[in-house]
């Protein structure tokens, strides 16, 4: 009787006539849990958004997704359960039985007994259309809605798993998580242009001397200096949070607000120790993401960056050691290149993005550590190598294919006389007196690094524009939502 259209209607009338508190309770399942079921289940409830509706004479098909997986759950129902508001994009609650599916696409499907439209969707004005693969540039125009698209849904699940993997890596290796401040009175000298903070009243009155904090303050460009303070009591610390750069750049690699993973290690005198943590972190996080989000990663490698054959290259990279070259070697490689660069490579000049990409290509399209940069190129806190006329510091950048610089780090100058001398030459002694104190009271050799989280995602997914790997991108002349 239930297999007939009349049976479906009778069941629906019976179910609807019962007071809510008297209805048989249904176990709530996420779509991912339902799809993972290997056998039929009793009464269940699934809540989500309709990805497709197909009504036939004898049966109604829905695909419902709740963001827990790339795949949607197929719902099979009697056509009598269809209503005007049951459209693509509408939010629904479906109750029924999870049964074995006769179709090969999924092991199970939901045999609906009741469908409730929680929130209708105006499909005419909804910017995303059913069964269309919208370009990322188009989707970017709708920051409040773009999480409904397959690509951004997959990206956000990957971000979540990558974040968890990074935290797990540090926790498993004995690091203490530090919440470094977003508002700071230091500019982490040399790290980039800053956003200065002021109250709305200060802005209206153009107040210059009565700062809210009594001193000029900025949005942080790095948590490094605060981590260095913490490294005076903990041997291993890390932070993972938003950082800000006021650079007027519209490039595919820059954002005004982005996330940084930063770590600091005490009692280390070797740049090799820092590089080992960088490499281990990268490989561990990437392996975890590939393992836990295979379908989401596949979407990017199949539809977003198929020409790059990214997945195979990354899987091979995970098996091999990263390449290490010195800045001196890098400059010689660039000078001997047949390629003409916009910026001529010379010793003492910083490496540009075009140089970084060429070096990676020259080394076989694998990640490359470049170490020991010229002293005058780097900030005051990097350790002097004391290597004669060349005069370099113990700094390292990790370059990766397609992106260029992904990580930057160094040994820190722990020797008080060296640090005092350099700060004095730069006229920064008063501003960084607290930093000198760290060297006066129980100083130890230490070092650390930072990794741009969005650039990391760009690389492992093959995404061309960094604006497409963060939920709400902020860049010059654009702060939507």
N, C-alpha and C positions, 0 to 999 in steps of 0.2 A: 504493500500500500504506500509506503514512504517513497518508493521509487517512481510513483506517478506524480503528475503535476498537482492533482487534487490532494494527494498525501502531503506534499510540501506545504500547500496552502493551509491544510488543517493543522499541521504541526506549528506553522507560524502563528495562526490565530490562537491556538492553545497557549503557546509560549508567551505571546504578547498580552494575553488576558490576565496572566498571573501578576500579582504585585511583585515589584523588584525584590523585596526581601524574601519572597517565597520561592523564587526561581532556583533551580539547581545551580549551585556555585560552579563556575568554570575556572579551571586552572589557567592563569595568564601566562602565555608564552611569548617570548620575543621571536621574531621571524627566524633568526639564526638558530635558536633552540629548536623550533619546529622543523626546520630543514635538516637539522642534525639527527632528528628522531629516526630510528630504524624500523619502527613498528607502529601500528595504529595506537591511538590514545583515546581516552574518554573525552568528556566535554572540555573543550578548551576555548580560550578567548585570545584573539590577536588584535592588536591596535596598530594602526599605521596609516600610510597614505597610498592612494590608488595610483599605480603606475600604468595600468591599462585596463580597459573594460571591453569585453566582447560578448554581445548578447546574441544567442541563437534561439531558434524556435523552442527547443526543448531544454536548453541549459544556458546558464550565465557564467562566464569566466571572468575572474578578476585576478590581477596580480597586485599584492599588497607588500609594501616595504616599510620598515620602521627605522632604517639607518643602521641596524645591527649587522647587516651583510650586504654585499653587492647584489646577490640574488634576491629576487622577490618570491614570496610564497603564493602558489596558485590556489585560488579559492574557486570552488565549484558550487553553484547554487541554482535553485529553481528560478526561472525568469520572473516569477511573481515577486521576488525579493528586490527586484530592480526598482529604483525610483528616480525622479528627475535630478536630484542632487548627487546621484552616484555617478561621478565623472572623474576623468583624469585629474589628479591633484587633490581630490577631496580627502579629508581625514575620516577614517572609518573605524568602527569596532565590529569585529565579526566573531560570532559564537557558533560553534559547531563541533564536529568530530574530525580528528586527524586520522586519515585513512591512507592505505597504501595506494600509490598512484599507478594507473595503468600506463602512464606516459614515461618515456625514457629520460626526460629532462630532469625530473625530480623523483626521489624515493617516495615522498608523501605529498598529499594535498589536503586542504581543509574543506570538508563537506559542510557548507554553511547551513545553519538552521535559523540564524537571524543576522541581519546586517543593519547597523545603525550608522547613519552619516552624522559624525560629530561636527564636522565643519565643511561646508560646501566650498567649491572652488570655481570661480568664474573663468572658464577655459578660454573665453574669447580675449580677455585682457591678460591672462597669465602668460608671462614672457617665454616660458618653455613649452614646447609643443611635443605631443606624444610621438615616440619613436624617432625623434630627430636627435642627431649628435651635434650639439651646438659647439662652435669654436670657443676656446677658453677666453679669447678676447671679448666675445659677445657676453658670455656668462659673467665676466668681471664687472659688467655694468650694473649688476643686481646683487650687491653684497648681502642684502637681507634675504635673498631667495636662492642664491647659487648653491647653497648646501643641498638643495633638492636635486641637483644634477648628479649623474652617476660619477663623473670625474671628481667633483669636489667632495662628494660623499666618500669616495674611495680615499681621496687625499686626507680627509680629516680622520678617518679610521687609521690610516698609516701614521699620521702625526701622533695620534694617541698612543699607538703601539711603540713608535720610536721613542717617544718621551718616556714611557714606562721602561723600555729597554735601557735607555741611558741612565736613568735613576738606579735600575737594578745593577748595572755594571759597576757604578761607583759604590753602591751599598755593599755589593759582594766583595769589593776590593778594599773595604775598610775606610772609605771616605765619609766625612761628616758633611751633611748638606747644610749650607749656610744661606740664609735669606739676606742677600746683600741689598742695600737700599736703592731705590729708584731715584730719589732726590739726594743730591750730593753737592758738597761744596768744593770738591776737587774735580779737575777736568781730565784726569788720567792722561797727562800731557802727551801730545802727539797722536792721540787716538781719533781725531777728527773734529769737525765743527759741532758745536753744542747748542741745545735748546736751553735758553735761560728761563728760569721760573719767576713768575711774579703774580701777585693777586690781582683780581679785577679792579680793585680800588687803586692799586699802584699804577695800573695801566691808565686809568682815567685821569689820575693826578700827575702822571709822569714822574712819580717819586723815584729819586735816584739814591738817596741816602738812608731812608727808613725801610730797609728790606724786612720782609716778614720774619726771616731767620737771622736778621742783623748782618748777614754776609750774603754776597751773591751766590745763588744756587742754580743747579742745572739738572736736567734729566741725564741720567748716567749713560756714559758711552761704554762702560766696562765695569765689572765688579772686581777686577783684578786687585786693585790696591786694598780694598776691604778684605779680600781673601788673604792677602799677604799679612794683614794684621791678625787674622784668625790663625794663620799658619805659625804664629808665635806660640800657640798653645795646643794646636792639633797638628799631627804630622801629615795628614791628608784631608783636604777640604775641597768642596766643589759648590758651584751655584749654577742655576739654570733659570734664566728669567729675561724679561724684556730689556733691550738697550736701544739707544736713540742716537741718530746721527743727522745733523742738519746740513747734509750735503745736497746741493742743488743738482742732483743727478737723475736722469730718466733712464738709466741703463737697465739692462735685463738682470743685473746682479746686485742692485742697490735698493734698499728700502729706508724710510726715515725711522721706522720702528720695526725691530726684528728681535729674534731670540738668540741668546748666546749661551753655550755650554762652556763653563770655565772651571779649571782645576788648578790647585796649587799643591806642590809636594815639598815637604821639608826634608832636610838631611840628604840632599842630592847634589852632587857636584858634576853630574854628567848630563850632557844634552841628550845622550842616548836614552837615558831614563825617561825623559819627557817624550821623545819620539815613540818609545815603546808603548807608553800609555795612549798616545794619540792613535797609533795603529791598532792597538788592541780594542780601544773604544769603538773605532770605526767598524772594524770587522765584526765585533760582537753585536753591535746594534743592527747592522745591516743583515746579518744572518738571522737575527730574531725577527726582524720585519719580514724578510722573505718567507720565514717559516710560518708566521702567524697571519700574514695577510697575502697569501699567494694569489688569490683571484684579483684583489685590488691592485697589486703590483703588476699583474699580467695586463690589466686594463691599460695602464700607462705604457707599458712596453709594447703592447700590440697596436694601440690606437693613437697615443700621444707622441711617442718617439720610436716608431717601428724601424726607421731607417738606421738608427744608431746601434741596433742589436745590443741594447744596453745590458739586458739581463745576463747573457752569456759572458760578456766582457767582465761584468761585476763578479759573477760566480768564479771566473778564472782568477780575478784579482784577489779574491778572498783567500785563495790557496797559496799565494806567493807573497814574499816580502816586498815592502815598498823600496823604491830606489832612493839612495842618498847621494847628493852631490853638493859641493861647496859653492858659495856665491862666485868665487874665482872661476871654477869650472863652468858655471852657468854663463858667465859673461863671455868666456872663450867660445863656448858652443854657439852663442848668439852671434858673435862676431864672424864666425866661420859659416854661418847659415847662408844659403843661397837666396833665402827670402828677404825682401826689402821691408824693413819695419818703419812705421810712422815715427817712432821714437828710437833714435840710434842708440844701440847698447854701448855703454861705456862704464868702466869700473868707477864706482862711487855714485852711480845713478841708481835710483830705485827701479825694480823690475815692473814693467807695465803688464797689463792683461795680455797683450799680444805676445810679449816675451814669455810669460808663464805658460800660455797655451802651446807655444812652440817647444818649450823645454819638455813638456809632458809628451808631446808628439814625438820628439827626438828620442825620448827614453822608452818608447814603445806603447804609448797610450796607457800608462800605468801611473798611480800616484807617486809623486816625487817630493822628497824632503830636500829643501835648499837650506844650507846651514852657513853660519859665520858671515854675517853681513857687515858692511863698513860701519865703523863706530859712529860717524856723523849722520848716518841715515836713520838711526834708531833712537828711541826715547832714553831718558836718563837712567832708567831702572835696569837696563840690560847689562850683564856682566862683561867687563873689559877682558878680552882674551890676552892682552899684553903681548901681541905678536909682532912687535917692531913696526916698520914703516907702513905696512898694510893697515894695521890698527883696526881690528874687527871686534865684534861682540858675539857672545854665545847666543845667537838668535836662530830660529828655525821657522820656515813657512812650509806648510804642506800644500802642494799643488795637485789638482785632480783634473782629468780630462773634461773639456767642455766648459769648465767653470773658472779655472785658475786657482787663486788662493782660497783654501777652505779653512785652514787652521793657521794660527800664528802663536808662537811661544818663545820662551827664552829662559836661560838661567838669570836670576836676579842678582844685582850687585849687592852682596851682603857685607862687603868690606867698607867700614865707616869712612876712612880717609878718601878712598876712591869716590864714594858717593858724595861726600861733602865737597870735594873739589869740583865735581861736575855740576852740582846744583848751584855752586857759587858762580861758576862761569856762565850759567844760564840765567842767573838772577832769580832763582826759585827757592833759595834757602829758607826764607820766612814762610812761604806757602807750604813747604814740605818738612817743617821742623818735626812734625809727628812721625814722618816717615824715617827721619834720622833716628828718632827715639827707638824705633824697632831694631835698629842696628846697635844701639847702646845697651839694650837690656836682653841678653840671652839670644843674640842673633845666631842663625844657622844658615849654611848654604841651602838655597831652595830655588825652585823654578816652577813654571806653569805654562798653561796655554789656554787659548779660547777657540771654539769652533762655532761658526755661524750655522745655526740649525736649519734655516731656510735654504742656504746653499747646499747643505748636506742633502736635504730632500730633493733639491733640483738635480743633484748629481745622480743619486740612486734611482730616480724615476725618469730622468731624461727630459725634465720640463724645461722649456726654453726660457720662460720668463719667471723670475722670482716672485712676481706679484700673484702667481697662480698656485703657490704652495703655502699661503698664509690665509686664514679666514677673512681678515679685514685689512687689506694692504693700505699702508700710508706711504705716500711718496709726494714729491713737490707738486703743488697745485691740485692735490687730490686727497680728501679725507672724507670719503662718503660714509655716512652713518656714524 
